[in-house]
Amino acid sequence: MTSSSPTHGNPLDAAAHGTQAESVAADLLALLNGNAPAQAFAARLAALEALPDGMARKPGLIEQARMAMALRNRLDQHEQRERGMLAVIESAQDLSARLDLPELLKAIVIRARDLLRAHLCWLTIYDAAAGEFKVVVADGAIASRTGSMTAKRPLGVAGIVMTTRMPFSTPDYLRDNRFAHDADLDDIFRDEGVSALVGVPLIWNDDVIGLLFVADRYHRTHTALNISILCTLATHAAVAINNAKAFADAQAAVERADQARAELERHARDVQAAVEAHERLTSLLARGASLGELCQSIAQLLQGSVLVLDEAHQVIGRADAPDYAGTAADRYQPYGPHDAALTQALRESRRAGRSVIAYESEGELCRSIAVIGGDGVLGAVLLFRREDLRDSFVRTFERSSSVIGIVLLSQERMEASKSRAVSELLQTLVSPRQGEPALALDRAERFGLDLTRPLVLMLVELDRAEAGFMARRLRDGLALPGLVLDEVDGVLAFVCGAAHAGALRAGVEDAMRRAAGAAGAAYCGVLSRPAHGAAELPALYAALRRALAVVGRLGMRGRIVAQNEMAVYSILFETQDRANLAQFLDAAIGPLIDHDRRRGTELAATLLAYLDNRQNASLTATRLGIHVNTMRQRLTSVGMLIGGAWSETHRALEIHLALRLWSLGEAGAPDGAARD
């Protein structure tokens, strides 16, 4: 009996084997067509390898399975390449369609992670100032610190990629010793569970401007294709970052250009406004506008409150813009709480020739400038505003001070001319040789003074203030008809109708009290009795000069005394100094004054009233409002202090005169304090 070989067996077996091979081939094709996973092909290969070795078609079937697996791998590669190309195309489309950089980088990171099927992906940008890479976008992170990582330039994978400018991958980052580790990054990667890591550079103009990373939580080796696609996406990210930077620079340039254009337009408007302001002020000056009109115009132009001060910091002009509600100008006080700052600012203004911020008061700035005219300072201009002026309006303010200076200088010259005329008139009136009466009458009529009516003359002596300066202030402040005043021989001289004598005395005393703080003006004065004509004025002037000397020797400052009160004393004591007068008073009534000072009694005043009432005790008691017995008791006390012979005629006259002198000094003492 003949045995069959493996190759030429039973025809039925051959048919079965052929059927089996066709079945395997069909199954492999079905797997390929269904895009079955690689595990399904591996299972078929294992089943074929398990067939009996003696099976004729086993090697061919195994080869078919391996070819199917190879084909499956090539299909995977083609699919991966296709996904990569699609990702690159989509990224390129994003580059042309999106301008928002964070959104674009986020899309690239998500696409890279999805394409490489990685667990997480992040992108960093290099901060040259800090020398480190900072994460700007991340996807797939679990640990909270991953999205805020920073990597120092010489450490970790970042250091290698930065140095080599090439991609770098590691299947096990934490155990890889090819680079210096960053302890903080290692802690973050442990929290995140990172194992495999790939980093590629973002390069622009040969500079590494950032890094793109993908990471997995298991050991993994990426293909060259994966790394190539990742590099392409990194390039897109670099282009996006550069485009965004270029766009930001262009946008900033446009904004700067807009700002420059707006600034130029604003400057042009300011220049035009300055020109119009200058023309307006010049026009006002040309038509002889008053100081008040100029102040109002300046306040409206600069939208604030304006004060014009004279040399003594007194307000001589002011105005407010219609819509300005500030109150600092109303609170201004000459020599007030801001005087030191204002004085310093005006000193700096005179030195530099520019305006200066003097002080701030409750949210309002005070800008000041000294007004210069002729050989000296005419005053100052203050501007109050909530906010400071722009440069062009500062120039307008400074030019306005020049216009005000012209007005003040003109007023000063007019005042000087008028003052000369007044001075000549006063010198004529008080001179023993008055000259032609008709000429004096004509000069007086120019100032509203009628020399045919009764007149009064008043002299005021100042301690520290300049008489000429006070004359200008009083001339502006006293509104009496027919009043002429000026400095004559170092004192202030006033002449007006006798009907206005009381108003003149009260007005000057009030003005002197108000000026006391500003100019330190301690003063004394004497008011004449009425004169029936100009011919009596020279004699009155001589008498008032003598009386003024006595008033000064008595130390009676801060008051104006009537001539009738001083007549007898001028005759008796005009050659005496204050020490001699004090000796006379002490000898005559010294014990009486000392007793009143120590005990708080009123014996001196009671005795003066008694002598004034012709030594009538009942009448004096009635006028003093005391009982007549009290009156007699006081007179007894007087006799005990200055001697019982005080009521004798010659002694009573001396005491009466001393008490009168004492009463004048007492009335002029500050705060009611008794004079020695």
C-alpha positions in Angstrom: 0.0 0.0 0.0 1.4 3.4 -1.0 1.5 6.3 1.6 0.6 9.9 0.5 3.0 12.9 0.8 2.0 16.1 2.6 1.9 17.9 -0.7 -0.1 15.5 -2.6 -2.7 14.3 -0.2 -6.3 13.4 -0.5 -8.2 15.6 -2.8 -10.8 16.1 -0.2 -8.2 17.3 2.3 -6.8 19.7 -0.3 -10.3 21.1 -0.9 -10.8 21.6 2.8 -7.5 23.4 3.1 -8.3 25.6 0.2 -11.7 26.5 1.7 -9.9 27.3 5.0 -7.4 29.6 3.3 -10.1 31.4 1.4 -12.0 31.8 4.7 -8.9 33.3 6.4 -8.3 35.7 3.6 -11.9 36.8 3.6 -11.8 37.3 7.4 -8.6 39.5 7.1 -10.2 41.5 4.3 -13.3 42.0 6.5 -11.1 43.2 9.3 -9.3 45.6 7.1 -12.6 46.9 5.6 -14.0 47.4 9.1 -10.9 49.3 10.3 -10.6 46.7 13.1 -8.0 47.4 15.8 -4.6 46.0 15.7 -5.5 43.6 18.5 -8.0 41.8 16.2 -5.2 41.2 13.6 -2.9 40.0 16.4 -5.6 37.5 17.5 -5.9 36.1 14.0 -2.2 35.8 13.6 -2.0 33.9 16.9 -4.7 31.5 15.8 -3.0 30.7 12.5 0.4 30.2 14.3 -1.4 27.7 16.5 -2.4 25.5 13.5 -0.6 22.1 13.1 2.8 22.4 11.6 2.1 19.8 9.0 -0.7 21.8 7.5 0.3 22.6 3.9 -1.0 26.2 3.7 0.0 27.3 7.3 3.0 29.4 6.2 0.9 31.1 3.5 -1.9 31.9 5.9 0.5 33.3 8.5 2.1 35.5 5.8 -1.3 36.7 4.7 -2.1 37.7 8.3 1.2 39.5 8.6 0.6 41.3 5.3 -2.8 42.3 6.6 -1.3 43.6 9.8 1.3 45.6 7.8 -1.4 47.0 5.6 -3.3 47.9 8.8 -0.3 49.8 10.1 0.2 51.6 6.8 -3.5 52.6 6.9 -2.9 53.9 10.5 0.1 55.9 9.3 -1.9 57.3 6.4 -4.7 58.2 8.7 -2.3 59.8 11.2 -0.7 61.7 8.4 -4.1 62.8 7.2 -5.0 63.9 10.7 -1.7 65.8 10.9 -2.3 67.5 7.6 -5.8 68.4 8.6 -4.5 69.8 11.9 -1.8 71.8 10.1 -4.4 73.1 7.7 -6.8 74.0 10.5 -4.1 75.8 12.3 -3.1 77.7 9.2 -6.8 78.7 8.7 -6.9 79.8 12.4 -3.9 81.9 11.8 -5.6 83.8 9.0 -9.0 83.9 10.6 -8.4 84.6 14.3 -6.8 87.7 15.9 -7.3 86.8 19.5 -4.0 85.3 20.6 -5.1 83.4 23.7 -7.9 81.8 21.8 -5.6 80.8 18.9 -2.9 79.3 21.2 -5.6 77.4 23.1 -6.8 75.9 19.8 -3.3 74.9 18.9 -2.7 73.2 22.2 -6.0 71.3 22.1 -5.3 70.2 18.5 -1.8 69.0 19.4 -3.0 67.0 22.3 -5.9 65.4 20.3 -3.6 64.7 17.3 -1.0 62.9 19.4 -3.6 61.4 21.6 -1.6 62.7 24.6 -2.9 63.1 28.2 -1.9 66.8 28.5 -0.4 69.6 26.4 0.9 73.1 27.3 2.6 76.0 25.7 5.1 78.4 27.3 6.4 81.8 26.2 9.9 83.0 27.1 10.2 86.0 29.4 13.6 87.4 28.6 13.5 89.8 31.6 12.9 87.0 34.1 15.0 84.4 32.2 12.2 81.8 32.4 9.4 80.1 30.4 5.9 80.8 31.6 2.9 78.6 30.8 0.3 80.7 28.9 -2.2 77.9 28.0 -2.6 74.3 29.0 -5.1 71.5 28.3 -5.7 68.2 30.0 -4.1 69.2 33.3 -5.3 67.7 36.6 -3.0 69.3 39.2 -3.9 73.0 39.9 -0.2 74.2 39.6 0.3 72.8 36.1 -1.4 75.8 34.4 1.0 78.3 36.2 4.3 76.5 35.8 7.5 78.3 35.1 10.7 76.8 33.9 14.2 78.3 34.3 16.1 78.6 31.1 19.0 76.3 32.0 16.9 73.5 33.7 14.8 70.6 32.5 13.8 69.8 29.0 13.3 73.6 28.4 17.0 74.1 28.9 17.9 71.4 26.3 15.4 72.7 23.7 16.5 76.3 24.3 20.1 75.4 23.8 19.9 72.9 20.9 16.8 74.6 19.3 15.7 71.0 18.4 12.9 68.8 19.7 13.6 66.6 22.7 11.6 63.6 24.0 11.9 61.4 27.0 9.9 58.3 27.8 10.4 58.7 31.6 11.0 62.3 32.5 11.5 61.9 36.3 14.2 59.2 35.9 15.9 60.8 32.9 19.4 62.0 33.9 20.3 63.7 30.6 19.4 67.1 31.9 19.5 69.1 35.2 16.1 68.8 37.0 14.1 71.6 38.5 12.8 70.5 41.9 9.6 72.5 41.6 8.8 71.2 38.2 9.5 67.6 39.3 7.0 68.1 42.2 4.4 69.3 39.7 5.0 66.4 37.3 4.7 63.9 40.2 1.3 65.5 41.2 0.3 65.4 37.5 1.6 61.8 37.0 3.7 62.8 34.0 6.0 60.1 32.6 6.7 60.6 28.9 7.4 64.1 27.6 8.1 65.8 24.3 9.1 69.4 23.9 9.6 71.4 20.7 10.7 75.0 20.2 8.7 78.0 19.0 11.3 79.7 16.7 11.0 83.2 15.2 13.9 84.9 13.5 16.3 82.4 14.9 15.1 83.1 18.5 13.4 80.6 20.7 10.3 82.5 21.9 8.5 79.6 23.5 8.1 75.9 23.9 5.2 73.4 23.1 5.0 70.3 25.2 2.9 67.1 25.1 3.0 64.6 28.0 1.6 61.2 28.9 1.1 59.4 32.2 2.8 56.2 30.9 6.0 55.4 29.1 5.7 56.3 25.5 8.0 56.8 22.5 6.7 59.2 19.9 7.3 58.7 16.2 9.2 61.1 14.0 5.9 61.9 12.3 4.3 62.9 15.6 7.3 65.1 16.5 7.3 66.6 13.0 3.6 67.5 13.3 4.2 68.9 16.7 7.0 71.1 15.4 4.7 72.4 12.6 2.1 73.3 15.2 4.8 75.0 17.2 5.8 77.0 14.2 2.2 78.0 13.7 2.1 79.1 17.4 5.3 81.2 16.9 3.8 82.8 13.8 0.6 83.5 15.8 2.6 85.0 18.7 4.6 87.2 16.3 1.5 88.2 14.4 -0.2 89.1 17.6 2.8 91.1 18.8 3.0 92.8 15.4 -0.7 93.5 15.5 -0.4 94.9 19.1 2.5 97.0 18.0 0.5 98.3 15.0 -2.5 98.9 17.2 -0.3 100.7 19.7 1.2 102.8 16.9 -2.3 103.6 15.7 -3.4 104.6 19.2 -0.2 106.7 19.6 -1.0 108.3 16.3 -4.6 108.9 17.4 -3.3 110.4 20.7 -0.8 112.5 18.9 -3.5 113.7 16.5 -5.9 114.4 19.4 -3.1 116.2 21.3 -2.2 118.2 18.2 -5.9 119.1 17.7 -6.2 120.1 21.4 -3.0 122.1 21.1 -4.3 123.8 18.0 -7.5 124.6 19.8 -5.6 125.9 22.9 -3.4 128.1 20.6 -6.5 129.4 18.9 -8.1 130.1 22.3 -4.9 131.7 23.5 -4.9 134.0 20.4 -8.5 134.9 20.9 -7.9 135.5 24.6 -4.9 137.8 23.8 -7.0 139.7 21.2 -9.9 140.0 23.7 -7.6 141.3 26.5 -5.8 143.7 24.1 -9.2 145.0 22.9 -10.4 145.6 26.4 -7.1 147.4 27.2 -7.3 149.5 24.1 -10.8 150.7 24.9 -9.8 151.6 28.5 -11.7 148.8 30.3 -11.7 149.0 34.1 -9.9 146.6 36.4 -13.2 144.9 37.2 -13.9 144.3 33.5 -10.5 142.8 33.0 -10.9 140.5 36.0 -14.3 139.3 34.8 -12.9 138.6 31.3 -9.9 136.6 32.7 -12.2 134.6 35.1 -14.4 133.6 32.1 -11.4 132.7 29.9 -9.8 130.5 32.6 -13.0 129.2 34.3 -12.1 130.1 37.8 -12.0 132.9 40.4 -9.6 135.8 40.0 -8.2 138.1 42.7 -6.0 141.2 42.1 -3.9 142.3 45.1 -2.0 145.4 45.8 1.5 145.6 47.4 0.0 144.9 50.8 -1.9 141.8 49.6 -5.2 143.7 49.9 -7.8 142.8 47.3 -8.4 145.6 44.8 -10.2 143.6 42.1 -12.0 140.2 41.8 -14.3 138.2 39.6 -15.7 134.7 39.2 -16.6 132.7 36.1 -20.4 132.3 35.8 -20.3 128.5 36.3 -17.5 128.3 38.9 -18.6 127.4 42.4 -15.3 127.5 44.3 -15.1 129.3 47.6 -11.3 129.6 48.1 -11.3 133.2 46.7 -14.0 134.2 49.3 -11.9 132.6 52.1 -8.8 134.6 51.1 -7.5 136.9 53.9 -4.6 139.3 53.6 -1.9 138.0 55.9 -4.0 134.9 56.7 -3.1 131.3 57.1 -1.6 131.0 53.6 0.3 134.2 53.7 3.8 132.5 54.1 3.1 130.2 51.1 1.8 133.1 49.0 4.7 135.3 49.8 7.2 132.6 48.9 5.3 131.9 45.6 5.3 135.6 44.7 9.0 135.8 45.5 9.6 132.8 43.1 7.3 134.4 40.5 9.3 137.6 40.5 12.6 135.7 40.2 11.5 133.4 37.4 9.0 135.8 35.6 6.4 133.0 35.6 3.3 132.0 37.5 3.6 129.6 40.5 1.2 127.3 42.4 1.1 129.0 45.8 -1.1 126.7 47.9 -4.1 124.4 47.9 -7.2 125.1 49.9 -10.0 122.5 50.3 -9.5 121.0 46.8 -8.8 124.4 45.0 -5.4 125.4 43.7 -4.2 128.9 43.9 -1.9 129.9 41.0 -0.2 133.3 41.6 2.0 135.7 39.6 3.6 138.9 40.7 2.6 142.0 38.7 5.6 144.1 37.8 5.4 147.7 36.6 7.9 150.5 36.4 10.7 150.0 38.9 8.8 147.8 41.4 6.0 145.4 42.2 2.5 146.7 41.7 0.7 143.7 43.2 -0.3 140.2 42.3 -2.9 138.2 40.5 -4.3 135.0 42.0 -6.3 132.4 40.1 -8.3 129.7 42.0 -9.4 126.5 40.2 -10.2 122.9 41.0 -7.5 121.7 38.7 -4.4 123.2 37.2 -4.3 124.9 33.8 -2.8 123.4 30.7 0.4 125.0 29.5 -1.3 127.2 26.8 -3.8 128.5 29.4 -0.9 129.1 31.9 0.6 131.4 29.2 -2.8 133.2 28.9 -2.9 133.7 32.6 0.6 135.1 32.6 -0.1 137.4 29.7 -3.3 138.6 31.5 -1.1 139.6 34.4 0.9 141.8 32.1 -2.4 143.5 30.9 -3.4 144.0 34.5 0.1 145.4 35.2 -0.5 148.0 32.4 -3.8 149.0 34.0 -2.4 149.2 37.5 0.6 151.2 36.2 -1.7 153.5 34.4 -3.8 153.9 37.5 -0.7 154.5 39.5 0.5 157.2 37.2 -2.9 158.8 37.2 -2.9 158.5 40.9 0.5 160.0 41.1 -0.5 162.9 39.0 -3.6 163.4 41.1 -1.5 163.0 44.2 0.9 165.7 43.0 -2.0 168.1 42.4 -3.5 167.2 45.8 -0.2 167.6 47.5 0.3 171.0 45.9 -3.2 172.0 47.0 -2.5 170.9 50.6 0.9 172.5 50.7 -0.8 175.7 49.5 -3.6 175.5 52.1 -1.3 174.9 55.1 1.5 177.2 54.1 1.7 180.6 55.9 2.0 182.1 52.4 -1.1 180.7 50.7 -0.6 182.7 47.5 -3.5 183.9 45.4 -6.8 182.8 47.0 -8.6 182.6 43.7 -6.0 180.1 42.4 -6.4 177.9 45.6 -10.2 178.1 45.3 -10.0 177.0 41.7 -7.7 174.0 42.5 -9.9 173.0 45.4 -13.0 173.0 43.2 -11.4 170.4 40.9 -11.5 168.0 43.8 -15.0 169.0 45.0 -13.7 171.0 48.0 -15.5 174.3 48.7 -13.1 176.6 50.5 -15.9 179.1 51.1 -17.6 176.8 53.7 -16.3 175.8 57.1 -13.4 173.3 56.9 -11.6 170.9 59.2 -8.0 169.8 59.1 -6.8 166.4 60.5 -3.3 165.2 60.9 -2.4 161.5 61.4 1.1 160.2 62.3 2.1 156.6 61.5 4.7 154.7 63.4 5.8 152.0 60.9 3.7 152.3 57.8 4.6 154.4 54.8 2.5 157.5 54.8 2.3 157.6 51.0 1.1 154.0 50.8 -1.6 154.6 53.4 -2.6 157.8 51.6 -3.3 155.7 48.4 -5.3 153.2 50.4 -7.3 155.8 52.3 -8.0 157.7 49.1 -9.6 154.6 47.6 -11.4 153.6 50.8 -12.9 156.9 52.0 -15.9 158.1 50.0 -16.4 161.5 51.4 -17.4 164.4 49.2 -14.8 167.1 48.8 -12.1 165.2 50.8 -8.4 165.9 49.9 -5.7 163.9 51.6 -2.0 163.3 51.1 1.3 163.1 52.9 2.6 166.5 54.1 5.9 166.7 55.9 5.8 163.0 56.9 2.3 162.9 58.2 -1.1 162.3 56.6 -3.1 165.5 56.1 -6.9 165.6 55.5 -9.0 168.6 54.6 -12.8 168.4 54.1 -16.0 170.3 54.9 -16.7 170.6 58.6 -20.0 168.8 58.1 -18.1 165.6 57.4 -15.7 165.9 60.3 -17.3 163.0 62.3 -17.5 160.7 59.3 -13.8 161.5 58.4 -12.6 160.7 62.0 -14.6 157.4 62.2 -13.6 156.3 58.7 -9.9 156.9 59.2 -10.0 155.1 62.6 -11.8 152.2 61.1 -9.3 152.0 58.1 -6.4 152.2 60.5 -7.7 149.4 62.6 -8.1 147.2 59.6 -4.7 148.1 58.3 -3.0 147.4 61.6 -2.5 143.7 60.9 -1.4 144.3 57.3 1.1 147.1 57.6 1.6 147.2 61.3 0.2 150.8 61.3 0.2 152.1 64.8 -1.0 155.7 64.6 -2.1 158.8 66.5 -4.0 161.8 65.2 -5.5 165.2 66.0 -8.7 166.7 64.4 -9.0 170.5 64.3 -11.9 172.6 65.4 -13.9 174.1 62.4 -12.1 176.8 60.4 -14.3 179.5 58.8 -12.1 179.8 55.8 -8.9 178.6 54.1 -7.0 181.6 55.6 -7.3 179.9 59.1 -5.7 176.6 57.9 -2.0 177.5 58.3 -2.5 178.4 62.0 -4.5 175.3 62.5 -1.8 173.2 60.9 0.8 174.6 63.2 -1.4 174.0 66.3 -2.1 170.5 65.2 1.5 169.7 64.7 2.2 170.9 68.3 -0.8 168.9 69.6 0.4 165.8 67.6 3.8 166.0 69.3 2.1 166.1 72.7 -0.1 163.1 71.8 3.0 161.2 70.8 4.7 162.0 74.0 1.7 160.9 76.0 1.8 157.6 74.2 -1.8 157.8 73.1 -1.6 155.5 70.1 -4.6 154.1 68.2 -6.9 157.1 68.4 -7.6 160.5 67.0 -8.0 163.3 69.5 -10.0 166.5 69.0 -8.0 169.7 69.0 -10.2 171.2 71.8 -9.1 168.3 74.1 -5.4 169.0 73.5 -5.3 172.9 73.2 -4.2 173.7 76.7 -1.8 170.7 76.9 -0.2 171.7 73.6 0.6 175.1 75.1 1.9 173.7 78.4 3.7 170.5 77.3 4.6 170.7 73.7 8.3 171.0 74.7 8.1 168.2 77.2 9.1 164.6 76.5 7.2 161.6 77.8 9.4 161.1 80.8 8.8 164.7 82.0 5.1 164.2 81.5 5.2 161.0 83.5 7.0 162.8 86.3 4.3 165.6 86.4 1.5 163.0 86.5 3.2 161.1 89.3 3.8 164.2 91.4 0.2 165.4 90.9 -1.9 162.3 91.1 0.5 159.4 91.4 -0.8 158.0 94.8 -4.4 158.2 93.4 -3.5 156.2 90.3 -1.5 153.6 92.2 -4.4 153.1 94.6 -6.9 152.6 91.8 -4.6 150.1 90.1 -4.0 148.1 93.3 -7.5 148.1 94.7 -9.6 148.3 91.5 -11.3 151.5 92.7 -12.3 154.6 90.6 -11.1 157.5 92.7 -9.2 159.2 89.8 -12.2 159.1 87.5 -14.5 160.2 90.4 -12.3 163.2 91.2 -12.1 164.2 87.5 -15.9 164.1 87.2 -16.1 166.2 90.5 -13.8 168.9 89.1 -15.5 168.9 85.7 -18.8 169.5 87.6 -17.4 172.6 89.4 -16.9 170.6 92.6 -20.7 169.9 93.0 -20.9 166.6 94.9 -24.7 166.1 94.4 -24.5 166.7 90.7 -21.4 164.5 90.3 -23.1 161.7 92.3 -26.2 161.9 90.1 -24.1 161.8 86.9 -22.0 158.9 88.1 -25.1 157.0 89.3 -23.9 156.7 92.9 -25.2 157.9 96.3 -24.1 161.3 97.5 -22.7 159.7 100.7 -20.6 157.4 98.6 -19.4 160.4 96.7 -18.3 162.1 99.9 -16.6 159.0 101.1 -14.5 158.8 97.9 -13.5 162.5 98.2 -12.4 161.7 101.8 -10.2 158.9 100.4 -8.8 161.2 97.8 -7.8 163.7 100.5 -6.1 160.9 102.5 -4.1 159.9 99.4 -3.0 163.3 97.9 -3.4 165.6 100.9 -6.3 167.6 102.2 -5.2 170.8 100.4 -6.0 169.3 97.0 -9.2 171.4 96.8 -7.4 174.7 97.0 -7.6 176.8 93.8 -4.0 176.5 92.5 -3.7 172.9 93.7 -7.1 171.9 92.2 -6.1 173.4 88.8 -2.8 171.4 88.7 -4.7 168.2 89.7 -7.5 168.9 87.2 -4.9 169.3 84.5 -3.0 166.1 85.5 -6.3 164.2 85.6 -7.2 165.4 82.1 -3.8 164.3 80.8 -4.3 161.0 82.5 -7.7 160.5 81.0 -6.4 161.1 77.5 -3.7 158.5 78.0 -6.2 156.1 79.7 -8.6 156.4 76.7 -5.8 155.6 74.3 -4.4 152.6 76.2 -4.9 149.2 74.5 -7.6 146.9 76.0 -8.4 149.5 78.6 -5.1 149.1 80.5 -4.2 152.2 82.5 -1.2 154.2 81.4 1.6 154.9 83.8 
